[in-house]
Amino acid sequence: MIDTVKGIITSRKEDRLTIQIGHIGVELRGPETSINSIGPIGSDVLMYTQLQVKDDSVVLYGFITAEEREFFRLLQ
């Protein structure tokens, strides 16, 4: 499992952002409140993650705190 992601924010949309980790850009989806409050493009970030695999998709969710991620896990 991917527990955390640390890197530089390179792009942002309402419900997702891309974090550059070395030569790889990782897209994380998450709540708008987290995405909008994490920091500006170009800033360093550490996010707690949850990988969700379904028949038709693989999505990596990102959260600012471990508690926020745990709440997401409880809802799942």
ROVO-958327 format. One record per residue: residue number from 1; residue in one letter; chain; x, y, z of N, C-alpha, C in turn. Coordinates in Angstrom, 3 decimals. Last residue first. Layout:
N
[site NUM 'a' 'A' [X Y Z] [X Y Z] [X Y Z]]
...
END
This chain:
76
[site 76 'q' 'A' [-15.870 3.918 3.937] [-15.803 2.898 2.895] [-16.288 1.575 3.426]]
[site 75 'l' 'A' [-15.857 5.324 6.292] [-16.993 5.497 5.392] [-17.033 4.431 4.302]]
[site 74 'l' 'A' [-13.360 4.609 7.295] [-14.562 4.188 8.009] [-15.802 4.292 7.130]]
[site 73 'r' 'A' [-11.712 5.929 5.443] [-11.700 4.462 5.521] [-12.940 3.934 6.229]]
[site 72 'f' 'A' [-12.270 8.580 6.131] [-12.587 8.092 4.786] [-12.657 6.566 4.783]]
[site 71 'f' 'A' [-11.143 8.589 8.701] [-12.574 8.833 8.541] [-13.049 8.325 7.179]]
[site 70 'e' 'A' [-8.461 8.238 7.991] [-9.131 7.205 8.772] [-10.655 7.355 8.680]]
[site 69 'r' 'A' [-7.929 10.674 6.703] [-7.877 9.421 5.949] [-8.626 8.305 6.681]]
[site 68 'e' 'A' [-8.133 12.378 8.900] [-9.043 12.566 7.771] [-9.082 11.295 6.916]]
[site 67 'e' 'A' [-5.991 11.406 10.395] [-7.344 11.313 10.931] [-8.386 11.459 9.824]]
[site 66 'a' 'A' [-3.789 12.112 8.925] [-4.087 10.690 9.053] [-5.506 10.486 9.569]]
[site 65 't' 'A' [-4.419 14.976 6.795] [-4.097 14.348 8.077] [-4.429 12.861 8.041]]
[site 64 'i' 'A' [-4.905 15.497 4.103] [-3.930 16.313 4.825] [-3.495 15.640 6.117]]
[site 63 'f' 'A' [-5.107 12.930 1.602] [-5.671 13.642 2.748] [-4.562 14.375 3.494]]
[site 62 'g' 'A' [-5.952 11.428 -1.541] [-4.999 12.096 -0.666] [-5.694 12.924 0.395]]
[site 61 'y' 'A' [-6.402 8.394 -3.372] [-6.981 9.531 -2.652] [-5.937 10.109 -1.712]]
[site 60 'l' 'A' [-6.061 6.969 -6.408] [-5.295 7.261 -5.210] [-5.883 8.528 -4.588]]
[site 59 'v' 'A' [-7.819 4.472 -8.143] [-7.769 5.869 -7.729] [-6.956 5.981 -6.448]]
[site 58 'v' 'A' [-8.623 2.611 -10.859] [-7.678 2.621 -9.744] [-7.481 4.091 -9.391]]
[site 57 's' 'A' [-11.498 0.966 -12.329] [-10.650 2.119 -12.026] [-9.696 1.838 -10.867]]
[site 56 'd' 'A' [-13.202 -1.201 -12.695] [-13.003 -0.301 -13.820] [-12.100 0.894 -13.532]]
[site 55 'd' 'A' [-13.164 -2.656 -10.293] [-13.107 -3.366 -11.572] [-12.729 -2.447 -12.734]]
[site 54 'k' 'A' [-10.980 -0.773 -8.101] [-12.281 -1.324 -8.495] [-12.114 -2.023 -9.836]]
[site 53 'v' 'A' [-9.039 0.285 -5.481] [-9.033 -0.489 -6.718] [-10.426 -1.066 -6.936]]
[site 52 'q' 'A' [-7.641 2.977 -3.919] [-8.910 2.276 -4.100] [-8.913 1.613 -5.479]]
[site 51 'l' 'A' [-5.373 3.958 -1.486] [-5.522 3.434 -2.836] [-6.818 2.642 -2.917]]
[site 50 'q' 'A' [-4.856 6.779 0.313] [-5.654 5.554 0.320] [-5.842 5.140 -1.131]]
[site 49 't' 'A' [-2.407 8.792 2.086] [-3.117 8.285 0.915] [-3.903 7.018 1.197]]
[site 48 'y' 'A' [-1.387 11.940 3.209] [-1.708 10.569 3.581] [-2.630 10.024 2.496]]
[site 47 'm' 'A' [1.099 14.126 1.916] [-0.299 13.727 2.028] [-0.393 12.260 2.393]]
[site 46 'l' 'A' [3.077 16.893 1.992] [3.019 15.506 2.441] [1.553 15.174 2.611]]
[site 45 'v' 'A' [4.643 19.227 -0.210] [3.462 18.721 0.472] [3.687 17.269 0.889]]
[site 44 'd' 'A' [6.029 22.319 -1.341] [6.206 20.938 -0.882] [4.985 20.508 -0.093]]
[site 43 's' 'A' [4.697 24.346 -4.035] [5.057 24.110 -2.636] [5.218 22.624 -2.350]]
[site 42 'g' 'A' [3.800 24.582 -6.593] [5.225 24.797 -6.362] [5.659 24.539 -4.935]]
[site 41 'i' 'A' [0.675 25.989 -5.879] [1.484 25.216 -6.825] [2.942 25.599 -6.618]]
[site 40 'p' 'A' [0.047 26.441 -2.312] [0.068 26.855 -3.711] [0.880 25.894 -4.586]]
[site 39 'g' 'A' [-1.863 24.242 -0.098] [-0.761 25.137 -0.428] [-0.756 25.459 -1.904]]
[site 38 'i' 'A' [-4.184 22.980 0.869] [-2.890 22.307 1.000] [-1.699 23.220 0.706]]
[site 37 's' 'A' [-6.777 23.808 0.531] [-6.034 24.364 1.662] [-4.612 23.823 1.779]]
[site 36 'n' 'A' [-7.919 22.512 -1.641] [-7.800 23.968 -1.684] [-6.950 24.539 -0.557]]
[site 35 'i' 'A' [-7.876 19.824 -0.829] [-7.166 20.229 -2.043] [-6.925 21.734 -2.058]]
[site 34 's' 'A' [-9.572 19.891 1.438] [-8.160 19.513 1.547] [-7.358 20.027 0.363]]
[site 33 't' 'A' [-12.003 20.694 0.305] [-11.438 21.445 1.431] [-9.955 21.136 1.604]]
[site 32 'e' 'A' [-12.526 18.725 -1.619] [-12.172 20.087 -2.041] [-11.536 20.884 -0.915]]
[site 31 'p' 'A' [-11.063 15.531 -0.971] [-12.095 16.527 -0.698] [-11.617 17.928 -1.095]]
[site 30 'g' 'A' [-9.241 14.043 -3.782] [-9.583 14.259 -2.392] [-10.682 15.278 -2.228]]
[site 29 'r' 'A' [-6.754 12.338 -5.696] [-8.093 12.917 -5.566] [-8.386 13.090 -4.088]]
[site 28 'l' 'A' [-3.635 12.747 -7.192] [-4.370 12.409 -5.978] [-5.727 13.077 -6.035]]
[site 27 'e' 'A' [-1.290 11.669 -9.492] [-2.559 12.365 -9.312] [-3.250 11.828 -8.062]]
[site 26 'v' 'A' [2.155 12.153 -9.678] [1.101 11.310 -9.124] [-0.160 12.146 -8.931]]
[site 25 'g' 'A' [4.838 12.075 -11.814] [3.735 12.906 -11.341] [2.584 12.011 -10.916]]
[site 24 'i' 'A' [8.272 11.366 -11.488] [6.919 10.831 -11.622] [5.911 11.827 -11.064]]
[site 23 'h' 'A' [10.847 11.994 -10.893] [10.456 12.088 -12.301] [9.034 11.591 -12.553]]
[site 22 'g' 'A' [10.147 13.141 -7.745] [11.247 12.835 -8.655] [10.801 13.049 -10.087]]
[site 21 'i' 'A' [7.002 13.629 -7.785] [7.901 12.890 -6.907] [9.051 12.427 -7.782]]
[site 20 'q' 'A' [4.577 16.043 -7.941] [5.775 15.554 -8.610] [6.691 14.917 -7.580]]
[site 19 'i' 'A' [1.165 15.715 -7.754] [2.373 15.914 -6.965] [3.531 15.272 -7.715]]
[site 18 't' 'A' [-1.841 17.177 -8.667] [-0.725 16.358 -9.102] [0.495 16.741 -8.285]]
[site 17 'l' 'A' [-5.187 16.903 -7.346] [-3.949 17.628 -7.592] [-2.886 16.650 -8.040]]
[site 16 'r' 'A' [-8.779 17.317 -7.293] [-7.543 16.555 -7.486] [-6.341 17.468 -7.632]]
[site 15 'd' 'A' [-11.096 18.805 -7.386] [-11.102 17.585 -6.570] [-9.834 16.750 -6.709]]
[site 14 'e' 'A' [-10.444 21.152 -8.898] [-11.345 21.198 -7.743] [-11.173 19.997 -6.815]]
[site 13 'k' 'A' [-6.876 20.953 -9.519] [-8.249 21.154 -9.971] [-9.126 21.070 -8.737]]
[site 12 'r' 'A' [-3.440 21.658 -9.997] [-4.572 21.513 -9.083] [-5.874 21.769 -9.834]]
[site 11 's' 'A' [0.065 20.779 -10.236] [-1.211 21.238 -10.794] [-2.328 20.941 -9.814]]
[site 10 't' 'A' [2.279 20.322 -8.632] [2.500 20.857 -9.971] [1.218 21.294 -10.669]]
[site 9 'i' 'A' [3.711 20.202 -5.476] [2.438 20.360 -6.191] [2.726 20.996 -7.551]]
[site 8 'i' 'A' [6.234 17.896 -4.717] [5.917 19.284 -5.067] [4.617 19.315 -5.861]]
[site 7 'g' 'A' [6.062 15.449 -2.064] [6.621 16.012 -3.283] [6.184 17.449 -3.473]]
[site 6 'k' 'A' [5.066 12.409 -0.728] [5.712 13.688 -0.432] [6.367 14.193 -1.707]]
[site 5 'v' 'A' [2.558 10.318 0.417] [3.203 10.848 -0.777] [3.781 12.195 -0.396]]
[site 4 't' 'A' [1.954 7.282 2.300] [2.072 8.735 2.170] [2.755 9.075 0.849]]
[site 3 'd' 'A' [1.314 4.578 1.638] [0.826 5.199 2.867] [0.859 6.724 2.806]]
[site 2 'i' 'A' [0.410 2.300 -0.597] [1.086 3.600 -0.584] [0.512 4.374 0.596]]
[site 1 'm' 'A' [0.840 -1.173 0.000] [0.000 0.000 0.000] [0.891 1.244 0.000]]
END
